[in-house]
Amino acid sequence: MSEQGAQTPVIETRDLTVRFGGIQAVSAVSLRLWPGTVVSLIGPNGAGKTTCLNAISGFVPASEGAIRFLGEDITRLRPVDRARRGIARTYQQIRLFPRLTALENVLIGFDCRSAPGWRAWLVGREFQPGLDEEKRRRAAELLEMLELASYADTVATFLSYGLQRRVEIARALATNPALLLLDEPTAGMTQAEADAIGHLVLTLVQSGLCILLVEHNVRLVMDISKELLVLNFGELIAHGAPEVVRQDPRVIEAYLGTGL
């Protein structure tokens, strides 16, 4: 990936390999991501994209290779320890606490760097956050930034799908991450809703946040990504600027077709 002078990469993998039994889901993937950038990981279904996110966030172990976060080797760290260092993520399937309000869901994000809060988030057990007024103020600011202020007191189960996605992103941002992993955040959305998420992503990276995005909305990733990484059968077959990758014959054959 592109070099950025003496700057330390936010996340770097070296020959990252993940196996499940005899199946090699990710094969020797090396990547390097920098502050203030949007990088999209694309490819056909089953290419290994979510497995890459799971390995970076610690939910599946690396069979081989290394993962470094802000220069530190985190290959063997638990998910909670990676979260404490500044890695946050969303999931393909929304994981909100359905009986808590939007504001309460975001408040939990502030507690996810503590062991009780992290375990509660992980298993879906409702963890009552402290009534710290500073946290409530910051949570309200996040809701405002994601255009959710009017839904602060709405129970999550009554929010539309698109709004739930935004609440999940707000909760991830509450952990104050350096790296945000977004796994198909626009799945099931209209193009207008997806474009709004794309605008949000571009706004977030202006503060220096690094975002690794797994997304099937090709138009969106072409519009907002500084760089594309293309996986096919677990192998990184192309990487580079969108205008270059979209013309790569291997990418056209494996994923994009001739429509772009």
N, C-alpha and C positions, 0 to 999 in steps of 0.2 A: 504494500500500500504506500501512498505518498509519504515522503519524509517531511517533517515540520521543524527543520533546524534542530536546535538542542532541546526542544520541548519533549516532555515525557508523554508517551501515549497514555490515554485513559485506560484502554484495554488492549492487550496483545496476546494472541495465541500463537503457539509454535508447534506445528505438526499435531494439532489436536485431533485425537482419534477416540471414538466412542464405539464400543461393541456391546451388543446384547446377545449373549450366547455366541452362536456362529455368525451372526449378522453384524456387519460393519456399517453402522448408521452414519458415522462421520469419519472421513478418511483424510488424515494428515492436513487439516485445514489451518493455514496460517493467515492471520489478519492483524491489522493494527489500526486503531481508531483514535482520533484526536479530539481535544476539547472544541466545543462549539460547532460540531458537524453532525449532519444526518447521513447515516449510511444505511442502505436498505439491503437486506438479505432476501433474495428472491430465488425462485425455482419451482419446479412442478411439485405436486403433492408427493410426500414421502421422500423428498430430496435430503432431509436432515436438518431443515432450518430450525424447527422448534427444539430439536435435540441439541443444536449448537447453543441456543439460548439457555436450555436447561443445564448444559455443562458449564457455561460461563457463570450462571447464578448458583451453581452447586447442587442442583436437584438430581443430576446424574453424574457419576464419577467419570473422569477422563481415564480411558484405558491406557493411552499413551499421550505424550506431549506435555506442554506446559501452558499455564494461563497466568498472566501477570496483570495486575491492576494498579495503576499509578506507580509502576516500577516494582511492586511487591509480588512475589510468587504466592498465588492463592490457590494453586492447583488442588491442594488437599484440605482447604478450609471448608467448614460447614456453611450451608446457606445463610444461617443467622449471622455468622462472622463476616460473610461477604456483604450482607445487607448493612451491617454496622460500619463497614468501611466505605459504603456509598454506592452500592449496586441495588437498583430498584427495578421492578418489572411489573408488567401486566400479563394476562393470560388469554389464550384463545377463548376459554369459557370464563365469563365474568365471575369474579369471586368477591362479591360484596356481601356484607351482613344484611340479609333481607329485612330484618325487623328493626334495624337502626336507621336513623335519618341520614341524609347525605352528609350533614355536618359531622355527625357521630362517626360515620365511616372514615371521613378524612382525619378526624382526631386520632383514630387508631393508628394511622400512619406515623404520627409523631412518637408512638410508643413501640413501633416495630423494631427499634434497635435495642429494646429491652427484651430479655428472654420471655417473660410472661406474655408481652404483647405480640412478639413474633410467633410463639407457639399458638396463640389464639387465632391469629391471622391464618396460619398455615392449615390448621385443622377445621377452621370455620366455626369455632366456639366463640361466642360473644364475650369480648373482654371490655369491661367498662373503663374507659379512659378517665384519668384524673380531671378534675374541673379547673385545670390551670387556665387562667384567663388569657395569658399570653398565647398559649396553644390555640385557644378558641379564636383569638384575633387573627392568628396566622392561618388557621383553617378557613376562616371567613374570607380572608384575602385570596386564598387559593380558589375557593368557590367563585369569587368575583372574577378572577382571571380567566376561569374556564366557563364564564357566563352561566353560572349555576346558583348565583346568590338568591334568586327567588325560589329555589328548590331546597334551601338549606334545611328546612324543617320537614321536608317530605320524606316519608319512609321509603327506603330504597326499592322495595318490591313494587311500589306504585309509580316509579319513574320509567320512562320509555327506555328502550334498548340503547339508543344513542346517548341519552343522559346518563344512564348507568355506566357506559364506557367512559364518559367524562369524569364521573365521580371516581372511578377506579384509577384514572390517570392522576387526579388530584390527590388521592391517597398515596400513590407512589411518590409524587413530588413532595409530600409532607415529610418523607424520610430524608430530604435534602441530599439527593443523590448527585454523584458526578457522572454516573452512567445510568441511563434509563433504557430498559429493554421493552419494546412494545411488540407483542405477538398478535398480529392481525387486528389492530385496533379498529379498523373500519369494516370488518366483516359484518354483513347484514345491514349495512347502512345504504342510504341513497347516495348518489354522487354528490349532491349538495352537502349532505352531512359529512361525507368523506373529505370533501374539499375544506370544510371547516376544521376538521381534525388536522389536515395538512397545514393549514394556516397556523394553528396552535403549535404544532411541532416546530415550525420555522421561528415562531416567537420564542419558544423555550430555549432554543440553542443560542439565541443572541446573548444569553447570560453566561455562556461557556459550557452549558450542559452538552454532553455527548449522547446521541440517541442512536441505538441500533434497532432498526425497524424490520420486522418480518411482515410482508404485505403482498397480497395477490392483486391489488388494484394497480395495474401497470401504469396507468395514466398518472396516478398520484405519485408513485415512486419516481417516475421520470421527472416530474415537476419539482419535487422538493429535495431530492437526494443529491449530495455532493458526490457520492460514490455508490456504485452498485457492486454487490458480491453475488455471484450466481452459483448455486449448488445444483448438482445433478447426481443422483445416486451416491450422496455423501461426499462427493468430490467438488472442490472449488474449480469450476471450469473457466471462469472469467471474473475479472474485477477491473474497475476503472470508472471513468466519468460516464454518466448515462448515455450521452450521445455517441460514445465509443462502443459501450457494451451492447447497445441496441442493434449495432451492425455486425456483431461478432457471429460468424456462421454457426458456431457451436451453440450459442445462446438461442439463435433463431430456431435451430433444429430441435433443441431440447425443451424450449419453453415459450418463446415469444411468437413463433410462427412468422409469417411474412406480412402481418397486418400493421406493423409499426414503421 
